[in-house]
Each structure stands twice: as C-alpha cells, then as structure tokens.
Amino acid sequence: MTIRSMTGFARAEGSLDSASWHWEIRSVNGRGLDVRLRFPSGLEYVEPRVREAVARHVTRGSVNITLVVDRAGAGAEIRLNETALAQVMQAAERIRNLTDAAPPRVDGLIAIKGVLDIIEPQDDPEQQAARADAMLVSLESGLAALVTARTAEGNRLASVLAGQLAEIERLVEVVRTSPARTPQAIEERLKEQVRRILDAGAGSFDPGRLHQEAVLLATRADVAEELQRLDSHIGAARELLADDGAVGRKLDFLAQEFNREANTLCSKASDIDITRAGLALKQVIDQLREQVQNIE
C-alpha cells in the first residue's frame, strides 16, 4: 500500500558563506494544492522556484513553508538616523513643556523605530544566485522528508481503511445471508401484510390488483442490487489502496457511493436484523469517509 496522507512536517537546514537558514514545512488537508510562503524581506525572488519545487513533490494539501535566514556574521552596519533622532528629541521637548515629564533616556530613544537603521550588506548578483541555489537544494531535502512523513502517515491510514473495508464486507455478507431474505421469509411477510390489508378493507380489494401490489412490494424490498454494488465498491477501494498515485479524490467519491447504497439498503429493509446491519454499515462508512479526507 503506497497511499500518502496530506498531513506532515519537515525541517531542513543549510548555510553558505556568512549566511545560514532553515526551512519549516507543514502540510494539512486541502481540496487542492494550496502553497503559502513566508520569506524574509528581500528574498521574494525565490518564490516561483519554491512553488515549482513543491508541485514536483506534492499534489494535494495545504502546505505552509517558512524560511528563516540568519546573517549575523555578515557584517551588518548600524547607523544612527540623525534626522529621525532630532524629530524625536523635538517631540520629547514639547511633551516636557506640556506635562513636566522627565527627559528621555538614551535606551528609550534608540528603541524607537527609525532612530537606528540596520544596514544589511549588499551581495553581488553572483553571491545572491549562489545562495538562492543552495537554499533550493536544502528545500528539496525538506520536501523529500515531508513526503516521507506523509507516506508513513499514509501507511497507517491504509491499515485503518483496510480494516474498515473488511468490516463493510462482513456487514454486507450479514445482510446477504440474513434469514429474512429467504423466499419463505419474504412470502410470510407478504402474507401478513396482505392479511392486514384485507382485514382493514373488509375484503373489498381486487385479488388481481392485490397480487400485483404484492409483487411490487417484494421487488422494492429486494436489496440484491445494493449488495452487488457494495461488493463492487469494496473491490474498487482495495485496488485504489494498492495504487501508486494520488487516489484521495477517487476514494472520496467511492465513499459517497458507499453511503448512497447504505442509505438505499436501510430504506428498503423490512426486517429488524437487516436494519441493524444497515445502520452499522452506515456508521463504518461514515468513519471511512472521515479517514479518506486525509489522503492525498
């Protein structure tokens, strides 16, 4: 079984020259492929390549990717913005005149946004391209780890789904072999229903019409077609579980078809044992539908 979950997490690190970085990649359920990125300012130019890389590894799910870059050893320069400081001092003096406040402290002044500017060193185009390439190499490693995590979770889900399909198959067989579906049991129920109708109508019904209604009633109560379709769906689901591709959408469609047949079976059931089996069948199918939502 090679199905993959849409849930996973991975982290990848890298460094080049004075810069180091790490990627954090999280994925959860999604109807399609939704990629959301968070980059430091100035690195937006790598976004198209990141999206292309994700699409090579993942087909469905909501994927959140964060890039954190540390350039502490790159020689960033701190500059005093004297113009901004002068404006702050002027505002502080005005406040003192109006409120008799204490004079501003140096640590308070430099904490004001804009008073100190941190100037990152500018890389030449070759350095920038080399760092981007190195970042993308580590991203590929992170995406491969994400696929591994999603595959491991998919294997667990496959086992759960296989168990649920086995239970559905067992319940289908319970209905198929129910004594209530034997011709004798059906005949007895029809006789009882006809007897009640005749008693209520004082024998005023046409025997021919009554026979036609009895035949129609027996036909409507027959669940053989629903059982055959459930058998077919079970086989199709098992084939998908053994497939190598992204089968989540197909399994979701099959789960809806399972539910449709179970509803019809319950609506036709005229025996308490079949009704119980039908309700149990619906419960297992609901659990299967919930698990299928996690599959890529």
FIVOLUM-589926 format. One record per residue (C-alpha): residue number from 1; residue in three letters; chain; y, z, x. Coordinates in pm, whole numbers. Example, Ala and Ser with C-alpha at 12.3 -4.5 7.8 and 13.67 -1.06 7.14 Angstrom:
BEGIN
+------+--------+--------+--------+--------+--------+
: miro : drenvo : badren :  north :     up :   east :
+------+--------+--------+--------+--------+--------+
:    1 :    ALA :      A :   -450 :    780 :   1230 :
:    2 :    SER :      A :   -106 :    714 :   1367 :
+------+--------+--------+--------+--------+--------+
REM end
This chain:
BEGIN
+------+--------+--------+--------+--------+--------+
: miro : drenvo : badren :  north :     up :   east :
+------+--------+--------+--------+--------+--------+
:    1 :    MET :      A :      0 :      0 :      0 :
:    2 :    THR :      A :    330 :   -108 :    155 :
:    3 :    ILE :      A :    595 :    -38 :   -107 :
:    4 :    ARG :      A :    920 :    123 :      7 :
:    5 :    SER :      A :   1137 :    385 :   -152 :
:    6 :    MET :      A :   1513 :    340 :   -184 :
:    7 :    THR :      A :   1572 :    693 :    -52 :
:    8 :    GLY :      A :   1605 :    762 :    319 :
:    9 :    PHE :      A :   1818 :    891 :    606 :
:   10 :    ALA :      A :   1857 :    790 :    969 :
:   11 :    ARG :      A :   2086 :    862 :   1263 :
:   12 :    ALA :      A :   2139 :    656 :   1577 :
:   13 :    GLU :      A :   2350 :    723 :   1885 :
:   14 :    GLY :      A :   2496 :    511 :   2163 :
:   15 :    SER :      A :   2752 :    507 :   2442 :
:   16 :    LEU :      A :   2931 :    264 :   2670 :
:   17 :    ASP :      A :   3174 :    349 :   2947 :
:   18 :    SER :      A :   3403 :    626 :   2817 :
:   19 :    ALA :      A :   3308 :    589 :   2450 :
:   20 :    SER :      A :   3016 :    745 :   2263 :
:   21 :    TRP :      A :   2929 :    712 :   1896 :
:   22 :    HIS :      A :   2670 :    782 :   1632 :
:   23 :    TRP :      A :   2575 :    620 :   1304 :
:   24 :    GLU :      A :   2466 :    813 :    996 :
:   25 :    ILE :      A :   2283 :    606 :    737 :
:   26 :    ARG :      A :   2190 :    736 :    392 :
:   27 :    SER :      A :   2035 :    541 :    108 :
:   28 :    VAL :      A :   1960 :    630 :   -254 :
:   29 :    ASN :      A :   1859 :    445 :   -570 :
:   30 :    GLY :      A :   2059 :    144 :   -682 :
:   31 :    ARG :      A :   2018 :   -152 :   -914 :
:   32 :    GLY :      A :   2101 :   -393 :   -630 :
:   33 :    LEU :      A :   2219 :   -366 :   -270 :
:   34 :    ASP :      A :   2545 :   -169 :   -251 :
:   35 :    VAL :      A :   2672 :   -101 :    103 :
:   36 :    ARG :      A :   2956 :    147 :    156 :
:   37 :    LEU :      A :   3108 :    189 :    502 :
:   38 :    ARG :      A :   3328 :    449 :    672 :
:   39 :    PHE :      A :   3472 :    350 :   1010 :
:   40 :    PRO :      A :   3739 :    496 :   1239 :
:   41 :    SER :      A :   4071 :    316 :   1224 :
:   42 :    GLY :      A :   4073 :      1 :   1433 :
:   43 :    LEU :      A :   3701 :    -75 :   1405 :
:   44 :    GLU :      A :   3708 :   -254 :   1070 :
:   45 :    TYR :      A :   3642 :   -581 :   1251 :
:   46 :    VAL :      A :   3272 :   -493 :   1288 :
:   47 :    GLU :      A :   3223 :   -457 :    910 :
:   48 :    PRO :      A :   3093 :   -813 :    844 :
:   49 :    ARG :      A :   2831 :   -777 :   1119 :
:   50 :    VAL :      A :   2726 :   -436 :    984 :
:   51 :    ARG :      A :   2677 :   -576 :    634 :
:   52 :    GLU :      A :   2471 :   -864 :    772 :
:   53 :    ALA :      A :   2252 :   -619 :    965 :
:   54 :    VAL :      A :   2192 :   -404 :    656 :
:   55 :    ALA :      A :   2094 :   -707 :    449 :
:   56 :    ARG :      A :   1830 :   -800 :    708 :
:   57 :    HIS :      A :   1659 :   -464 :    668 :
:   58 :    VAL :      A :   1723 :   -358 :    306 :
:   59 :    THR :      A :   1713 :   -549 :    -22 :
:   60 :    ARG :      A :   1795 :   -276 :   -276 :
:   61 :    GLY :      A :   1963 :     62 :   -288 :
:   62 :    SER :      A :   2300 :    225 :   -242 :
:   63 :    VAL :      A :   2349 :    252 :    135 :
:   64 :    ASN :      A :   2623 :    471 :    284 :
:   65 :    ILE :      A :   2697 :    420 :    654 :
:   66 :    THR :      A :   2935 :    634 :    861 :
:   67 :    LEU :      A :   3038 :    554 :   1219 :
:   68 :    VAL :      A :   3179 :    838 :   1430 :
:   69 :    VAL :      A :   3332 :    747 :   1768 :
:   70 :    ASP :      A :   3428 :    989 :   2047 :
:   71 :    ARG :      A :   3659 :    861 :   2320 :
:   72 :    ALA :      A :   3754 :   1200 :   2468 :
:   73 :    GLY :      A :   3715 :   1072 :   2822 :
:   74 :    ALA :      A :   3909 :    752 :   2765 :
:   75 :    GLY :      A :   4241 :    893 :   2884 :
:   76 :    ALA :      A :   4428 :    917 :   2556 :
:   77 :    GLU :      A :   4801 :    988 :   2609 :
:   78 :    ILE :      A :   5001 :   1246 :   2413 :
:   79 :    ARG :      A :   5366 :   1154 :   2362 :
:   80 :    LEU :      A :   5648 :   1357 :   2215 :
:   81 :    ASN :      A :   5830 :   1172 :   1939 :
:   82 :    GLU :      A :   6179 :   1299 :   2016 :
:   83 :    THR :      A :   6335 :   1124 :   1719 :
:   84 :    ALA :      A :   6094 :   1292 :   1478 :
:   85 :    LEU :      A :   6143 :   1627 :   1654 :
:   86 :    ALA :      A :   6522 :   1600 :   1623 :
:   87 :    GLN :      A :   6492 :   1533 :   1249 :
:   88 :    VAL :      A :   6260 :   1831 :   1207 :
:   89 :    MET :      A :   6497 :   2059 :   1403 :
:   90 :    GLN :      A :   6790 :   1942 :   1191 :
:   91 :    ALA :      A :   6595 :   2017 :    872 :
:   92 :    ALA :      A :   6492 :   2356 :   1011 :
:   93 :    GLU :      A :   6854 :   2446 :   1093 :
:   94 :    ARG :      A :   6963 :   2352 :    744 :
:   95 :    ILE :      A :   6687 :   2572 :    596 :
:   96 :    ARG :      A :   6801 :   2865 :    817 :
:   97 :    ASN :      A :   7157 :   2829 :    690 :
:   98 :    LEU :      A :   7040 :   2832 :    330 :
:   99 :    THR :      A :   6776 :   3102 :    348 :
:  100 :    ASP :      A :   6837 :   3302 :    668 :
:  101 :    ALA :      A :   6485 :   3212 :    782 :
:  102 :    ALA :      A :   6355 :   3275 :   1133 :
:  103 :    PRO :      A :   6394 :   2994 :   1388 :
:  104 :    PRO :      A :   6094 :   2759 :   1413 :
:  105 :    ARG :      A :   5821 :   2828 :   1672 :
:  106 :    VAL :      A :   5703 :   2565 :   1916 :
:  107 :    ASP :      A :   5342 :   2575 :   1793 :
:  108 :    GLY :      A :   5465 :   2520 :   1439 :
:  109 :    LEU :      A :   5681 :   2227 :   1544 :
:  110 :    ILE :      A :   5408 :   2040 :   1731 :
:  111 :    ALA :      A :   5169 :   2090 :   1438 :
:  112 :    ILE :      A :   5397 :   1881 :   1216 :
:  113 :    LYS :      A :   5256 :   1533 :   1172 :
:  114 :    GLY :      A :   5454 :   1275 :   1365 :
:  115 :    VAL :      A :   5608 :   1509 :   1624 :
:  116 :    LEU :      A :   5324 :   1442 :   1869 :
:  117 :    ASP :      A :   5169 :   1095 :   1891 :
:  118 :    ILE :      A :   4822 :   1040 :   2039 :
:  119 :    ILE :      A :   4815 :    700 :   2202 :
:  120 :    GLU :      A :   4465 :    562 :   2247 :
:  121 :    PRO :      A :   4417 :    332 :   2546 :
:  122 :    GLN :      A :   4402 :    -33 :   2452 :
:  123 :    ASP :      A :   4090 :   -221 :   2551 :
:  124 :    ASP :      A :   4097 :   -581 :   2657 :
:  125 :    PRO :      A :   3909 :   -825 :   2431 :
:  126 :    GLU :      A :   3603 :   -830 :   2657 :
:  127 :    GLN :      A :   3571 :   -450 :   2653 :
:  128 :    GLN :      A :   3616 :   -446 :   2277 :
:  129 :    ALA :      A :   3349 :   -713 :   2226 :
:  130 :    ALA :      A :   3106 :   -536 :   2460 :
:  131 :    ARG :      A :   3149 :   -206 :   2276 :
:  132 :    ALA :      A :   3103 :   -374 :   1938 :
:  133 :    ASP :      A :   2780 :   -537 :   2061 :
:  134 :    ALA :      A :   2650 :   -203 :   2189 :
:  135 :    MET :      A :   2737 :    -34 :   1859 :
:  136 :    LEU :      A :   2549 :   -301 :   1666 :
:  137 :    VAL :      A :   2242 :   -257 :   1888 :
:  138 :    SER :      A :   2230 :    115 :   1807 :
:  139 :    LEU :      A :   2289 :     35 :   1438 :
:  140 :    GLU :      A :   1982 :   -189 :   1441 :
:  141 :    SER :      A :   1784 :    105 :   1577 :
:  142 :    GLY :      A :   1919 :    327 :   1300 :
:  143 :    LEU :      A :   1836 :     72 :   1031 :
:  144 :    ALA :      A :   1481 :     40 :   1164 :
:  145 :    ALA :      A :   1449 :    419 :   1142 :
:  146 :    LEU :      A :   1582 :    406 :    786 :
:  147 :    VAL :      A :   1317 :    150 :    692 :
:  148 :    THR :      A :   1051 :    374 :    847 :
:  149 :    ALA :      A :   1175 :    669 :    640 :
:  150 :    ARG :      A :   1185 :    461 :    323 :
:  151 :    THR :      A :    835 :    331 :    392 :
:  152 :    ALA :      A :    698 :    682 :    440 :
:  153 :    GLU :      A :    852 :    790 :    110 :
:  154 :    GLY :      A :    720 :    469 :    -47 :
:  155 :    ASN :      A :    366 :    556 :     62 :
:  156 :    ARG :      A :    399 :    891 :   -113 :
:  157 :    LEU :      A :    530 :    721 :   -426 :
:  158 :    ALA :      A :    245 :    469 :   -414 :
:  159 :    SER :      A :     -7 :    752 :   -424 :
:  160 :    VAL :      A :    171 :    908 :   -721 :
:  161 :    LEU :      A :    185 :    575 :   -906 :
:  162 :    ALA :      A :   -182 :    504 :   -833 :
:  163 :    GLY :      A :   -272 :    838 :   -990 :
:  164 :    GLN :      A :    -59 :    766 :  -1294 :
:  165 :    LEU :      A :   -218 :    423 :  -1338 :
:  166 :    ALA :      A :   -561 :    584 :  -1317 :
:  167 :    GLU :      A :   -461 :    828 :  -1591 :
:  168 :    ILE :      A :   -326 :    545 :  -1808 :
:  169 :    GLU :      A :   -655 :    361 :  -1759 :
:  170 :    ARG :      A :   -851 :    674 :  -1857 :
:  171 :    LEU :      A :   -647 :    721 :  -2176 :
:  172 :    VAL :      A :   -686 :    354 :  -2267 :
:  173 :    GLU :      A :  -1061 :    399 :  -2237 :
:  174 :    VAL :      A :  -1042 :    713 :  -2453 :
:  175 :    VAL :      A :   -882 :    508 :  -2729 :
:  176 :    ARG :      A :  -1120 :    215 :  -2679 :
:  177 :    THR :      A :  -1432 :    433 :  -2711 :
:  178 :    SER :      A :  -1299 :    658 :  -2984 :
:  179 :    PRO :      A :  -1549 :    706 :  -3270 :
:  180 :    ALA :      A :  -1258 :    645 :  -3506 :
:  181 :    ARG :      A :  -1259 :    276 :  -3403 :
:  182 :    THR :      A :  -1620 :    210 :  -3508 :
:  183 :    PRO :      A :  -1668 :    -19 :  -3809 :
:  184 :    GLN :      A :  -1829 :    266 :  -4002 :
:  185 :    ALA :      A :  -1535 :    498 :  -3944 :
:  186 :    ILE :      A :  -1285 :    228 :  -4038 :
:  187 :    GLU :      A :  -1485 :    148 :  -4353 :
:  188 :    GLU :      A :  -1490 :    514 :  -4459 :
:  189 :    ARG :      A :  -1113 :    548 :  -4411 :
:  190 :    LEU :      A :  -1051 :    233 :  -4613 :
:  191 :    LYS :      A :  -1278 :    353 :  -4892 :
:  192 :    GLU :      A :  -1093 :    682 :  -4905 :
:  193 :    GLN :      A :   -756 :    507 :  -4918 :
:  194 :    VAL :      A :   -877 :    269 :  -5188 :
:  195 :    ARG :      A :  -1018 :    562 :  -5386 :
:  196 :    ARG :      A :   -681 :    737 :  -5375 :
:  197 :    ILE :      A :   -501 :    421 :  -5485 :
:  198 :    LEU :      A :   -740 :    371 :  -5777 :
:  199 :    ASP :      A :   -712 :    733 :  -5884 :
:  200 :    ALA :      A :   -334 :    710 :  -5877 :
:  201 :    GLY :      A :   -326 :    382 :  -6066 :
:  202 :    ALA :      A :   -593 :    466 :  -6324 :
:  203 :    GLY :      A :   -794 :    159 :  -6229 :
:  204 :    SER :      A :   -520 :    -90 :  -6310 :
:  205 :    PHE :      A :   -543 :   -279 :  -5977 :
:  206 :    ASP :      A :   -693 :   -625 :  -5947 :
:  207 :    PRO :      A :  -1015 :   -595 :  -5737 :
:  208 :    GLY :      A :   -944 :   -922 :  -5553 :
:  209 :    ARG :      A :   -594 :   -816 :  -5459 :
:  210 :    LEU :      A :   -725 :   -476 :  -5361 :
:  211 :    HIS :      A :   -977 :   -640 :  -5127 :
:  212 :    GLN :      A :   -704 :   -847 :  -4964 :
:  213 :    GLU :      A :   -488 :   -539 :  -4907 :
:  214 :    ALA :      A :   -784 :   -355 :  -4758 :
:  215 :    VAL :      A :   -847 :   -639 :  -4513 :
:  216 :    LEU :      A :   -476 :   -647 :  -4421 :
:  217 :    LEU :      A :   -474 :   -272 :  -4371 :
:  218 :    ALA :      A :   -776 :   -290 :  -4141 :
:  219 :    THR :      A :   -616 :   -569 :  -3939 :
:  220 :    ARG :      A :   -294 :   -374 :  -3892 :
:  221 :    ALA :      A :   -487 :    -67 :  -3781 :
:  222 :    ASP :      A :   -673 :   -260 :  -3508 :
:  223 :    VAL :      A :   -535 :   -179 :  -3159 :
:  224 :    ALA :      A :   -767 :   -411 :  -2963 :
:  225 :    GLU :      A :   -482 :   -642 :  -2858 :
:  226 :    GLU :      A :   -270 :   -350 :  -2737 :
:  227 :    LEU :      A :   -562 :   -218 :  -2532 :
:  228 :    GLN :      A :   -618 :   -562 :  -2377 :
:  229 :    ARG :      A :   -252 :   -593 :  -2282 :
:  230 :    LEU :      A :   -253 :   -242 :  -2133 :
:  231 :    ASP :      A :   -556 :   -341 :  -1923 :
:  232 :    SER :      A :   -366 :   -648 :  -1804 :
:  233 :    HIS :      A :    -57 :   -442 :  -1715 :
:  234 :    ILE :      A :   -268 :   -194 :  -1518 :
:  235 :    GLY :      A :   -415 :   -478 :  -1312 :
:  236 :    ALA :      A :    -73 :   -634 :  -1252 :
:  237 :    ALA :      A :     77 :   -300 :  -1144 :
:  238 :    ARG :      A :   -205 :   -243 :   -894 :
:  239 :    GLU :      A :   -150 :   -588 :   -747 :
:  240 :    LEU :      A :    221 :   -511 :   -703 :
:  241 :    LEU :      A :    143 :   -181 :   -530 :
:  242 :    ALA :      A :    -61 :   -377 :   -274 :
:  243 :    ASP :      A :    216 :   -635 :   -223 :
:  244 :    ASP :      A :    439 :   -653 :     86 :
:  245 :    GLY :      A :    765 :   -746 :    -84 :
:  246 :    ALA :      A :   1034 :   -565 :   -280 :
:  247 :    VAL :      A :    850 :   -502 :   -606 :
:  248 :    GLY :      A :   1067 :   -238 :   -771 :
:  249 :    ARG :      A :   1220 :   -469 :  -1032 :
:  250 :    LYS :      A :    880 :   -611 :  -1129 :
:  251 :    LEU :      A :    730 :   -263 :  -1160 :
:  252 :    ASP :      A :   1027 :   -155 :  -1372 :
:  253 :    PHE :      A :    965 :   -449 :  -1607 :
:  254 :    LEU :      A :    594 :   -364 :  -1627 :
:  255 :    ALA :      A :    676 :      0 :  -1705 :
:  256 :    GLN :      A :    883 :   -120 :  -2001 :
:  257 :    GLU :      A :    591 :   -332 :  -2120 :
:  258 :    PHE :      A :    357 :    -33 :  -2085 :
:  259 :    ASN :      A :    591 :    165 :  -2306 :
:  260 :    ARG :      A :    612 :   -112 :  -2564 :
:  261 :    GLU :      A :    232 :   -129 :  -2603 :
:  262 :    ALA :      A :    201 :    251 :  -2619 :
:  263 :    ASN :      A :    461 :    266 :  -2896 :
:  264 :    THR :      A :    277 :      0 :  -3095 :
:  265 :    LEU :      A :    -55 :    178 :  -3044 :
:  266 :    CYS :      A :     90 :    505 :  -3172 :
:  267 :    SER :      A :    242 :    335 :  -3475 :
:  268 :    LYS :      A :    -97 :    182 :  -3567 :
:  269 :    ALA :      A :   -303 :    495 :  -3504 :
:  270 :    SER :      A :   -470 :    620 :  -3821 :
:  271 :    ASP :      A :   -680 :    890 :  -3657 :
:  272 :    ILE :      A :   -566 :   1219 :  -3505 :
:  273 :    ASP :      A :   -766 :   1170 :  -3182 :
:  274 :    ILE :      A :   -617 :    826 :  -3120 :
:  275 :    THR :      A :   -272 :    962 :  -3197 :
:  276 :    ARG :      A :   -318 :   1240 :  -2941 :
:  277 :    ALA :      A :   -435 :    991 :  -2677 :
:  278 :    GLY :      A :   -143 :    762 :  -2761 :
:  279 :    LEU :      A :    111 :   1042 :  -2719 :
:  280 :    ALA :      A :    -49 :   1145 :  -2389 :
:  281 :    LEU :      A :    -31 :    781 :  -2284 :
:  282 :    LYS :      A :    342 :    768 :  -2360 :
:  283 :    GLN :      A :    400 :   1082 :  -2155 :
:  284 :    VAL :      A :    228 :    939 :  -1847 :
:  285 :    ILE :      A :    412 :    608 :  -1888 :
:  286 :    ASP :      A :    746 :    793 :  -1900 :
:  287 :    GLN :      A :    654 :    966 :  -1573 :
:  288 :    LEU :      A :    560 :    631 :  -1422 :
:  289 :    ARG :      A :    889 :    476 :  -1532 :
:  290 :    GLU :      A :   1079 :    761 :  -1367 :
:  291 :    GLN :      A :    899 :    713 :  -1034 :
:  292 :    VAL :      A :    940 :    335 :  -1043 :
:  293 :    GLN :      A :   1319 :    381 :  -1040 :
:  294 :    ASN :      A :   1288 :    495 :   -676 :
:  295 :    ILE :      A :   1112 :    181 :   -549 :
:  296 :    GLU :      A :   1293 :    -92 :   -360 :
+------+--------+--------+--------+--------+--------+
REM end
